[in-house]
Amino acid sequence: MAEKIRWGVIGCGGIAARRTIPEFKSMSSEGELVSVMDIDEKRAREVAEQFDIPHYCATEEELLQQNIDAVYIATPQNIHCRQVVQAAQAGKHILCEKPIAISLGEVDWMESACKDAGVKFMLGFCMRYNVYNKKARELVQSGSLGKMVMGRAELTCWYPPVPGAWRQDVSISHGGALIDMGTHCLDILEWIMDARIVEVTGFQDLMTHEYPTKIEDASTIVLRFSNGAHGIVDSYFNLPDAAAQNSLELHGTKGSVIGQGTIGQDPTGNMFSIIQPQETGYNADQIRNIEVARQEYIMEGIGLYGQMIDVFSKCIVEDTESPITLEDGRHSVQVVNAIYKAVKEKRVIRVKG
């Protein structure tokens, strides 16, 4: 195998052109980008020219015939399964954007194809690579917060009707704010707490926008984790970008961690902790100590998508398992499906698995 992993991109518009390809070109030490594909050939040509990529095309078949080791799939979720299977059958390792698929049956097919071909798979939950989210996980896993009581993750944007936007076509997207943005929030809370979501309920509405099909622009979900902690995931397409907090909250019996701007595509944000175990019994006056040990964390952000490329490239070179697996993708589908069912039926649903 080449010293650097040779990559192709399937679906080089959207997030690939905005984030992944620029970060790949500017910061990847483990990979080399040699081909890009998009069904809009003009778009593929423009991306190739902009980023000095030697080959472009308009079909998966042509891209998979190139001398590449791995593919990054950044297309709508309703075609992930077909493209993952194609790539696996062509012997290419696969980094696939979330959501992984629209059904457990599709995940089964993808898993079988990757296993039969002996190729590696990684799911693109990029927010695990934010330096502040890593610090939050470290604090939780070290026991600094004590027994976890609650976690909250919020991701919002202003997303009005856009002609031709596939995310606003339920036949392609299979949902709105939850499946598009909430999947990141669900994953980051599970990863930080190292606990699976086991029960779900919540509310969803098409509250503000007049989309061509009915998808939710407001989603507020309540969770229970396997460690007993409660959770909230709020995902909205109807909050102004300037007002977005994209907050992370983690609360335990010894203290809390609060982040702002750590949930999103940017590698930055800010975060502080207040860790001060209660040393006395119940205080009827509920007096808060304003001199608590508040610790601010100041860290330099590193591109999330470039990190993903390097992490997976290293897994291929060293023949190790990817950190975000098909099994993680299967669980994500189970949680999302359970949430939509719980909202529709107005009850609490236990997540299978």
C-alpha positions in Angstrom: 0.0 0.0 0.0 1.2 3.5 -0.7 2.8 5.5 2.1 -0.2 7.8 2.0 -3.8 6.5 1.7 -5.2 7.5 -1.7 -8.7 8.9 -1.3 -11.7 9.5 -3.5 -14.8 11.5 -2.6 -18.3 10.4 -3.6 -20.6 13.5 -3.4 -18.1 16.4 -3.5 -20.6 19.2 -3.2 -22.1 20.3 0.1 -20.2 19.4 3.3 -17.4 17.9 1.3 -16.6 21.1 -0.5 -17.3 23.3 2.5 -15.4 21.4 5.1 -13.9 18.0 4.4 -11.9 18.7 1.2 -10.4 22.0 2.4 -9.3 20.4 5.7 -8.1 17.3 3.8 -5.9 19.5 1.6 -4.6 21.8 4.3 -4.0 19.4 7.3 -4.0 15.7 6.3 -0.6 14.0 6.8 -1.9 10.5 6.3 -4.0 10.9 3.1 -3.8 12.0 -0.5 -6.9 13.2 -2.4 -6.8 11.9 -6.0 -10.4 11.9 -7.3 -13.8 13.5 -6.7 -17.2 12.5 -8.0 -20.6 14.3 -8.1 -23.7 13.6 -10.2 -23.4 17.3 -11.2 -20.2 16.9 -13.3 -19.8 20.6 -13.6 -19.6 20.8 -9.8 -17.1 18.0 -9.7 -14.9 19.8 -12.2 -15.1 23.0 -10.2 -14.1 21.3 -7.0 -11.2 19.5 -8.7 -9.9 22.7 -10.2 -10.4 24.7 -7.0 -8.4 22.2 -4.8 -6.0 20.9 -7.5 -7.3 17.4 -7.5 -6.1 15.4 -10.5 -9.3 13.5 -11.5 -13.0 14.2 -11.4 -16.1 12.3 -12.7 -19.9 12.0 -12.5 -20.4 8.3 -11.6 -19.4 6.1 -8.7 -18.2 3.4 -11.2 -15.6 5.7 -12.7 -14.3 6.9 -9.4 -14.1 3.4 -8.0 -12.0 2.4 -11.0 -9.3 4.9 -10.0 -6.2 3.9 -8.1 -7.6 4.7 -4.7 -7.6 2.9 -1.3 -10.5 4.6 0.4 -13.6 6.7 -0.3 -15.4 9.4 1.7 -19.1 9.3 1.1 -20.9 12.6 1.6 -24.3 12.1 -0.2 -27.9 12.0 1.1 -28.6 9.1 3.5 -31.1 7.4 1.2 -28.2 6.3 -1.1 -25.5 5.6 1.5 -26.3 1.9 1.5 -25.9 1.4 -2.3 -22.7 3.5 -2.4 -21.2 1.7 0.6 -21.9 -1.7 -1.0 -20.4 -0.5 -4.3 -17.3 0.7 -2.7 -16.9 -2.4 -0.6 -17.3 -4.6 -3.6 -14.6 -2.6 -5.3 -12.3 -3.2 -2.4 -12.2 0.3 -1.0 -12.2 1.3 2.6 -15.1 3.6 3.5 -15.6 6.7 5.6 -19.3 7.6 5.4 -21.2 10.6 6.6 -24.0 10.3 9.1 -26.9 9.3 9.2 -25.5 5.9 8.2 -28.7 4.6 6.6 -32.5 4.8 6.8 -33.2 1.2 8.1 -31.6 -1.7 10.0 -31.9 -3.8 6.8 -29.6 -1.4 5.0 -27.1 -1.5 7.8 -27.1 -5.4 7.5 -26.4 -5.2 3.8 -23.6 -2.7 4.3 -22.1 -4.8 7.1 -22.2 -7.9 5.0 -20.6 -6.2 2.0 -17.7 -4.8 4.1 -17.1 -8.1 5.9 -17.1 -10.1 2.6 -14.7 -7.7 1.0 -12.5 -7.3 4.1 -12.7 -3.5 4.0 -12.8 -1.1 6.9 -15.7 1.2 7.7 -15.9 4.4 9.8 -19.0 6.6 10.4 -18.5 10.3 10.3 -19.5 11.5 13.7 -17.1 14.4 13.5 -18.0 16.2 16.7 -16.2 13.7 18.8 -13.0 15.4 17.5 -13.8 18.9 18.9 -11.1 19.5 21.6 -13.7 20.7 24.1 -15.9 17.7 23.6 -12.8 15.5 24.2 -12.1 17.4 27.4 -15.6 17.0 28.5 -15.4 13.2 28.0 -12.1 13.1 29.9 -13.7 14.9 32.9 -16.7 12.6 32.9 -14.8 9.4 32.4 -12.3 10.4 35.2 -15.2 10.6 37.6 -14.6 14.3 38.2 -18.3 15.0 37.9 -19.3 12.1 40.1 -22.4 10.0 39.1 -23.9 11.4 36.0 -27.3 13.0 36.4 -28.0 14.7 33.1 -26.6 15.6 29.7 -27.9 18.0 27.1 -26.7 18.8 23.6 -28.2 21.4 21.3 -27.7 22.0 17.6 -29.6 24.7 15.8 -29.6 26.8 12.6 -32.0 28.9 10.5 -33.0 26.7 7.6 -35.8 28.2 5.5 -37.3 26.6 2.4 -34.6 26.3 -0.3 -35.6 25.2 -3.8 -34.3 21.7 -4.5 -32.8 21.1 -1.0 -32.8 17.4 -0.5 -33.0 17.8 3.3 -36.4 19.3 2.9 -37.7 16.4 0.8 -38.9 13.7 3.2 -38.6 11.0 0.5 -34.8 11.5 0.6 -34.1 12.8 4.1 -36.6 10.7 6.0 -36.9 13.4 8.6 -35.9 16.9 9.6 -33.9 18.6 12.3 -33.5 15.4 14.4 -32.1 13.1 11.7 -30.0 15.9 10.2 -28.5 17.5 13.3 -29.9 15.6 16.3 -28.0 12.5 15.4 -24.8 14.3 16.2 -26.1 15.3 19.6 -27.3 11.8 20.5 -23.9 10.4 19.6 -21.8 13.0 21.4 -23.8 12.5 24.7 -23.4 8.7 24.5 -19.7 9.0 23.7 -18.9 11.5 26.5 -20.8 9.4 29.1 -19.8 6.1 27.6 -23.5 5.0 28.0 -26.1 4.0 25.5 -29.5 5.6 25.1 -32.1 3.1 26.3 -35.4 5.1 26.5 -36.7 8.0 24.4 -39.7 10.3 24.1 -40.3 13.9 23.0 -42.0 16.5 20.8 -41.5 17.5 17.2 -43.3 20.0 15.1 -43.2 21.8 11.7 -43.6 25.1 13.6 -42.2 27.9 11.4 -41.2 27.0 7.9 -43.4 26.0 4.9 -41.3 23.1 3.5 -42.5 21.3 0.4 -42.8 18.1 2.5 -43.6 17.6 6.1 -40.4 17.4 8.1 -39.8 18.8 11.7 -38.2 22.1 12.1 -38.4 21.8 15.9 -37.4 18.7 17.8 -37.1 18.4 21.6 -36.2 14.9 22.8 -35.9 13.4 26.3 -33.7 10.5 27.0 -32.6 7.9 29.6 -29.1 6.4 29.4 -27.9 3.0 30.5 -26.1 4.6 33.4 -29.4 6.0 34.7 -28.7 9.6 33.6 -31.4 11.7 31.9 -30.8 13.6 28.7 -32.2 16.3 26.4 -31.4 16.7 22.7 -32.8 19.9 21.1 -32.5 20.3 17.3 -34.1 23.3 15.6 -34.2 24.6 12.0 -36.0 27.7 13.1 -33.6 29.6 15.4 -31.5 32.6 14.1 -27.9 31.7 13.5 -26.7 34.7 15.4 -28.6 33.5 18.5 -27.4 29.9 18.3 -25.7 28.6 21.4 -25.1 25.0 20.3 -24.7 24.1 23.9 -23.3 21.1 25.7 -24.3 20.6 29.4 -23.1 17.7 31.6 -24.3 17.5 35.2 -23.2 15.1 37.9 -23.3 14.7 41.7 -20.0 16.5 42.1 -20.4 19.3 39.5 -21.0 20.4 36.0 -19.4 21.1 32.6 -20.9 23.8 30.4 -19.9 24.3 26.8 -21.1 26.8 24.1 -20.4 26.4 20.4 -18.8 22.9 20.9 -21.7 21.2 19.1 -21.3 22.0 15.4 -18.9 21.9 12.4 -16.5 24.4 13.8 -13.6 23.0 15.9 -13.8 25.8 18.4 -16.1 26.9 21.2 -15.7 27.7 24.9 -16.2 25.6 28.0 -16.0 25.8 31.8 -16.5 23.5 34.7 -17.7 24.0 38.2 -16.6 21.0 40.3 -17.4 21.4 44.0 -18.9 18.4 45.7 -21.5 19.3 48.4 -19.7 19.0 51.7 -22.7 19.7 53.9 -26.2 18.4 54.2 -29.3 20.0 52.9 -29.3 23.8 52.9 -32.9 25.0 53.3 -31.9 28.6 52.3 -30.5 27.3 49.0 -27.7 29.8 49.1 -25.4 29.5 46.1 -21.7 30.0 46.7 -20.7 32.7 44.2 -17.0 31.9 44.9 -17.1 28.4 43.5 -14.1 26.9 41.7 -15.1 27.8 38.1 -12.4 26.6 35.7 -12.3 27.9 32.2 -10.8 25.8 29.4 -8.9 27.6 26.6 -7.8 25.2 23.8 -6.9 25.5 20.2 -9.4 23.9 17.8 -8.3 21.5 15.1 -10.4 20.8 12.0 -12.8 18.0 12.7 -13.1 16.7 9.2 -9.3 16.7 8.6 -8.9 14.7 11.9 -11.4 12.1 10.7 -9.5 11.6 7.5 -6.2 11.2 9.3 -7.7 8.9 12.0 -9.2 6.6 9.4 -6.2 6.6 7.2 -4.1 5.6 10.1 -6.5 2.7 10.9 -6.0 1.5 7.3 -2.2 1.7 7.5 -2.0 0.0 10.9 -4.8 -2.4 10.2 -6.8 -1.4 13.4 -10.5 -1.1 13.9 -12.0 2.3 13.3 -13.2 4.2 16.4 -16.8 4.7 15.0 -18.1 1.4 13.6 -21.0 -0.1 11.7 -22.3 -1.3 15.0 -22.4 2.3 16.2 -24.3 3.2 13.1 -26.8 0.4 13.7 -27.4 1.7 17.2 -27.9 5.2 15.8 -30.6 4.0 13.4 -32.3 2.2 16.3 -32.3 5.3 18.5 -33.6 7.6 15.7 -36.3 5.2 14.6 -37.4 4.8 18.2 -37.6 8.6 18.6 -39.8 9.1 15.6 -42.0 6.3 16.8 -42.2 7.7 20.3 -43.1 11.1 19.0 -45.7 9.7 16.6 -47.3 7.5 19.3 -46.9 10.0 22.1 -45.3 7.6 24.5 -41.9 6.4 25.9 -40.2 3.9 23.7 -37.4 1.5 24.8 -34.6 1.3 22.3 -33.9 -2.2 21.1 -30.5 -3.7 21.1 
